[in-house]
Amino acid sequence: MRQKTYGVNSACCQGNVYNYSADICCGAVKPRLYGESTGCCGWRLYNRDTDVCCNFLQRDNAIIRPKVYGNSTACCAGEVYHFDEQICCDGQLRDKEFGAYTDCCGTFVYKRHFCYNSVCHLDELMCCDGQLRSVEFGANTRCCGTSVYNRQSEICCGGSVYPSGADMECCGSSVYNLTTSVCCDDEVMDRTYGRNSRCCGTEVYDLDTHLCCDGVLVYQEFGYSSGCCGSSVINSEKFLCCNHTLYPRHGEGWWCCDGQAYNEETQMCCDGVNVVYREFGSSTGCCGTSTMNIDAFWPNDDEPQQRLGQLCCNGVAVDVTSCNERCCGTRVFNTQTELCCCPYDPYRRLYVCDND
């Protein structure tokens, strides 16, 4: 955590606090040479009003070019062009032959589909894996690899086109009839046992009499109570199989947790690997591999009046005393007076610190 030295203008750069109104973070803190128009191009500064940054995602190879065409300037392979007149197709410039409706197909251009005032342009060409193809079947034209087919009368399987039907499905790059065959590991096999036919590798078996356990066909010796444990059959009413290990069932509510058996009435599985006791009863929740009291947890910004207690910070339960506290790695910080200068993970919605 860092103090908000510059008040509302405080921001983080490489773990340090800087004045956002006067400086900018481009690999390091640098002065805003062009005022509010200052931008980062790789690790260099540029004027966004007069220049454009090409290859900006490649920090070491970013290139600054003048805005030759004003706000219509864009980049293609490091060079500038007028995007109202040209289009960049796989790093090559092409003229916009069809105006705003010009689109790329590999390095070629074509007129893409559009509608205006409820009237739709009929496609003449379509792009199939980077190749331009004629729209031979109107609205029913679809791509199959680099070719086209009629979706009403044909089916595409693994890049090959076959006649279709109500019961036809793909099996790898082949086609088969669902009523007479099954697809086992991309091989078409006879449906020997009718509707009960199932696959075990490339072998067809009867669902009522056998099971496929780890690719091994076994007899259901315990009837409908038969289950798999590895490649063996077990009585699933009496035993629970966790990672190929058998545990006796002591009533209902038994589950597996990374090879361990646990009773959900008194225990729970945290992080999918650790069995813990419900020390807070029905209010017990997981925080990483440990527990926390979820009744004391302050869940989000929309309910600031809820009772405070703990936050789960990167798998660690941390006590909080203020509605302004948030997680910063495995610790908390006060959003009113401090900054968390750790990288923020938008998918996990938390800050991830190297020193956690």
C-alpha positions in Angstrom: 0.0 0.0 0.0 1.0 3.6 -0.7 -0.3 6.9 0.7 -2.3 9.1 -1.7 0.4 11.8 -1.7 -1.3 13.8 -4.4 -4.9 13.4 -3.4 -7.4 12.5 -6.2 -4.5 12.8 -8.7 -2.5 10.0 -7.1 -1.8 7.0 -9.3 0.6 4.0 -9.3 3.5 3.4 -11.6 5.8 0.5 -11.1 4.8 0.3 -7.4 5.4 4.1 -6.8 2.9 6.9 -6.4 2.9 9.8 -8.9 0.9 12.9 -9.7 -1.3 11.9 -12.6 -2.2 15.5 -13.6 1.5 16.5 -14.1 3.1 13.1 -15.1 2.4 10.0 -17.0 3.5 6.3 -16.6 5.4 5.1 -19.6 7.5 2.3 -18.2 8.5 4.9 -15.6 7.2 8.2 -14.4 7.7 10.9 -17.1 6.5 14.5 -17.3 3.5 15.3 -19.5 5.4 17.1 -22.3 2.3 17.8 -24.3 -0.2 18.4 -21.5 -3.4 16.3 -21.7 -2.5 15.3 -25.2 0.5 13.3 -23.9 0.3 9.6 -24.6 2.5 6.5 -24.4 3.9 4.8 -27.5 5.8 1.8 -26.2 8.1 3.4 -23.6 8.2 6.8 -25.4 6.0 9.9 -25.1 4.1 11.3 -28.1 1.6 14.0 -28.9 -1.8 12.4 -29.6 -3.0 15.5 -31.4 -0.3 15.4 -34.1 1.0 11.9 -34.1 -0.3 8.3 -34.1 1.3 5.3 -32.4 1.8 2.1 -34.5 2.3 -1.3 -33.0 1.5 0.1 -29.6 1.0 -3.4 -28.1 4.6 -4.3 -29.0 6.4 -2.1 -26.4 9.9 -2.4 -27.9 8.8 -2.1 -31.5 6.2 0.7 -31.2 6.6 3.4 -33.9 5.5 7.1 -33.8 4.2 8.4 -37.1 2.8 11.9 -38.0 -1.0 12.2 -38.4 -0.7 12.8 -42.2 -4.5 12.4 -42.6 -5.6 14.1 -39.4 -8.1 12.0 -37.3 -8.5 9.7 -40.3 -4.9 8.4 -39.9 -4.5 4.7 -39.1 -1.6 2.3 -39.1 -0.9 -0.8 -41.2 2.4 -2.7 -40.6 4.0 0.4 -39.1 2.9 2.7 -41.9 0.1 5.3 -42.0 -2.9 5.4 -44.3 -6.3 7.1 -44.7 -8.8 4.7 -43.2 -11.7 6.3 -45.1 -10.0 5.4 -48.4 -8.1 2.2 -47.7 -8.2 -0.9 -45.5 -5.4 -3.0 -44.0 -5.7 -6.7 -44.9 -3.2 -9.0 -43.2 -0.6 -6.2 -43.2 -1.3 -5.1 -46.8 -3.1 -1.9 -47.9 -6.0 -2.3 -50.2 -8.4 0.3 -51.6 -11.9 0.5 -50.1 -13.6 -0.5 -53.4 -17.0 -0.8 -51.7 -16.7 2.2 -49.4 -17.8 1.6 -45.8 -18.9 -2.0 -46.7 -15.4 -3.1 -47.8 -14.1 -6.0 -45.7 -11.0 -8.2 -45.7 -10.6 -11.9 -46.7 -7.0 -12.7 -46.2 -5.2 -10.1 -48.4 -8.3 -9.6 -50.6 -11.3 -7.2 -50.3 -14.9 -7.9 -50.8 -18.3 -6.4 -50.2 -19.7 -7.6 -46.9 -23.4 -8.0 -46.0 -25.3 -5.0 -44.9 -28.9 -3.8 -44.5 -30.2 -0.2 -44.9 -33.8 1.0 -44.3 -34.9 -2.7 -44.0 -33.4 -3.5 -47.4 -30.5 -6.0 -47.3 -27.7 -6.2 -49.8 -27.4 -9.8 -51.2 -23.9 -11.2 -50.8 -22.1 -12.2 -54.0 -19.0 -13.4 -52.2 -18.1 -14.8 -48.8 -14.9 -15.5 -47.0 -14.0 -19.1 -46.3 -10.8 -19.6 -44.4 -9.2 -16.6 -46.2 -10.5 -17.6 -49.6 -13.2 -15.7 -51.5 -16.0 -17.9 -52.7 -19.3 -17.3 -54.7 -22.5 -17.3 -52.7 -23.9 -20.2 -54.8 -26.9 -21.1 -52.6 -28.1 -17.7 -51.5 -29.0 -17.4 -47.8 -28.3 -21.2 -47.3 -24.6 -20.9 -48.4 -22.2 -21.8 -45.6 -18.4 -22.4 -45.5 -16.9 -25.9 -45.2 -13.1 -25.3 -45.0 -12.3 -23.2 -48.1 -15.4 -24.4 -50.0 -19.1 -23.6 -49.8 -22.1 -25.9 -49.4 -25.9 -25.8 -49.1 -26.9 -26.1 -45.5 -30.5 -27.2 -46.5 -29.4 -30.3 -48.4 -25.8 -30.9 -47.3 -23.7 -31.3 -44.1 -20.1 -30.4 -43.5 -17.9 -32.9 -41.6 -14.3 -32.2 -40.9 -14.0 -30.1 -44.1 -15.8 -32.6 -46.3 -19.4 -32.1 -47.7 -22.0 -34.9 -47.7 -25.7 -35.1 -48.5 -27.7 -34.4 -45.3 -30.8 -36.0 -43.8 -32.9 -35.8 -40.6 -30.9 -38.6 -39.0 -27.5 -37.8 -40.4 -24.6 -36.6 -38.1 -20.9 -36.1 -38.3 -18.3 -38.7 -37.0 -14.9 -37.1 -37.5 -14.7 -36.4 -41.2 -17.3 -39.0 -42.0 -21.1 -38.9 -41.9 -23.4 -41.6 -40.4 -27.1 -42.4 -39.7 -28.1 -42.0 -36.0 -30.8 -44.7 -36.2 -28.4 -47.5 -37.4 -25.0 -46.5 -36.2 -23.0 -44.8 -33.4 -19.8 -42.8 -33.5 -17.0 -44.3 -31.4 -13.7 -42.4 -31.3 -14.4 -41.0 -34.8 -15.3 -44.5 -36.1 -18.7 -45.4 -37.4 -20.0 -48.6 -35.7 -23.2 -50.6 -35.9 -25.9 -49.8 -33.3 -25.9 -53.5 -32.1 -28.1 -52.9 -29.0 -30.5 -50.4 -30.5 -31.1 -47.3 -28.2 -29.0 -48.9 -25.5 -25.9 -48.9 -27.6 -23.0 -46.9 -26.1 -19.2 -46.6 -26.9 -16.3 -47.8 -24.8 -13.3 -46.8 -27.0 -14.2 -48.3 -30.3 -16.3 -51.1 -28.8 -20.1 -51.0 -28.7 -21.9 -52.2 -25.5 -25.3 -52.5 -23.9 -26.0 -49.7 -21.4 -28.3 -52.0 -19.4 -25.7 -54.7 -18.7 -22.3 -53.2 -18.8 -20.3 -50.1 -17.8 -17.2 -48.5 -19.4 -14.7 -47.9 -16.6 -11.6 -46.0 -17.7 -11.9 -47.5 -21.2 -12.4 -51.0 -19.8 -15.8 -52.8 -20.5 -17.1 -54.4 -17.2 -20.3 -56.2 -16.2 -22.8 -54.5 -14.0 -22.7 -57.1 -11.2 -24.5 -54.9 -8.7 -27.3 -54.0 -11.1 -28.3 -50.3 -11.2 -26.1 -49.7 -8.1 -23.0 -50.5 -10.1 -20.5 -47.7 -10.5 -16.9 -47.3 -11.6 -13.7 -46.9 -9.6 -10.8 -46.8 -11.9 -11.3 -49.7 -14.3 -13.2 -51.8 -11.7 -16.9 -52.0 -10.9 -18.2 -51.2 -7.3 -21.4 -51.0 -5.4 -22.0 -47.2 -5.4 -24.7 -47.5 -2.7 -22.1 -48.8 -0.2 -18.9 -47.2 -1.4 -17.7 -43.8 -2.6 -14.7 -43.7 -5.0 -12.4 -40.7 -4.7 -9.5 -40.7 -7.1 -9.5 -44.5 -7.4 -9.6 -44.9 -3.6 -12.7 -46.6 -2.0 -14.4 -45.1 1.1 -17.4 -46.7 2.9 -20.6 -44.6 2.7 -22.0 -43.8 6.2 -25.4 -42.5 5.1 -26.2 -39.7 2.7 -24.3 -36.5 2.0 -20.9 -37.9 1.3 -18.7 -36.3 -1.5 -15.2 -36.3 -2.8 -12.5 -33.6 -2.3 -9.2 -34.3 -4.1 -9.1 -38.0 -3.3 -10.7 -37.5 0.2 -14.2 -38.4 1.3 -16.2 -35.9 3.5 -19.6 -35.4 5.0 -21.2 -32.1 3.8 -23.2 -31.8 7.0 -20.2 -31.3 9.1 -17.4 -30.6 6.6 -16.7 -28.8 3.4 -14.2 -28.8 0.6 -12.2 -25.6 0.2 -10.4 -24.8 -3.1 -11.1 -28.3 -4.2 -8.3 -29.8 -2.2 -8.7 -29.3 1.5 -11.4 -30.8 3.8 -12.3 -28.5 6.7 -14.8 -28.6 9.5 -17.8 -26.2 9.5 -16.5 -24.2 12.5 -19.2 -21.5 12.0 -22.0 -23.9 11.2 -24.1 -23.0 8.3 -22.3 -19.6 8.1 -19.0 -21.3 7.3 -17.5 -20.3 3.9 -14.2 -21.0 2.1 -11.3 -18.5 1.7 -8.7 -20.3 -0.2 -8.1 -23.6 1.6 -9.3 -22.2 5.0 -12.6 -21.1 6.4 -14.2 -17.8 7.2 -17.5 -16.6 8.7 -19.6 -15.5 5.6 -22.2 -13.8 7.8 -19.5 -11.3 8.8 -18.3 -10.9 5.2 -18.9 -7.5 3.4 -19.7 -8.6 -0.2 -19.8 -5.5 -2.4 -19.9 -1.8 -2.8 -23.7 -1.7 -3.2 -24.3 -2.7 0.5 -22.1 -0.5 2.6 -24.4 -0.8 5.7 -23.8 -4.6 6.1 -22.0 -5.8 9.2 -18.2 -5.8 8.8 -16.0 -8.6 9.8 -13.7 -10.2 7.2 -12.7 -10.0 3.6 -11.1 -12.9 1.6 -7.9 -11.5 0.2 -6.2 -13.8 -2.3 -7.1 -16.8 -0.2 -6.4 -15.2 3.2 -9.2 -14.2 5.6 -8.5 -10.6 6.8 -10.4 -8.7 9.5 -11.8 -5.3 8.3 -12.9 -2.4 10.5 -14.1 0.1 7.8 -16.4 0.2 4.8 -13.6 1.8 2.8 -11.2 -1.1 3.1 -10.5 -3.4 0.1 -8.1 -6.2 -0.6 -4.6 -5.4 -1.8 -2.9 -8.8 -2.2 -3.3 -10.6 1.1 -3.8 -7.4 3.0 -6.3 -4.6 3.1 -6.0 -0.9 2.3 -8.2 2.2 2.9 -9.5 3.5 -0.4 -9.9 7.0 1.0 -6.3 7.5 2.0 -4.2 4.8 0.3 -3.5 3.2 -3.1 -2.9 -0.5 -3.9 0.0 -0.4 -6.4 -0.2 -4.1 -7.2 -1.4 -5.2 -10.7 -5.2 -5.7 -10.9 -6.6 -8.9 -12.3 -10.0 -8.0 -13.9 -11.1 -11.6 -14.3 -10.5 -12.5 -10.6 -11.5 -8.9 -9.6 -8.6 -8.5 -7.2 -5.1 -7.1 -6.9 -2.3 -9.6 -7.2 1.0 -8.7 -5.4 4.3 -10.5 -5.9 5.1 -10.4 -2.2 1.9 -12.2 -1.1 
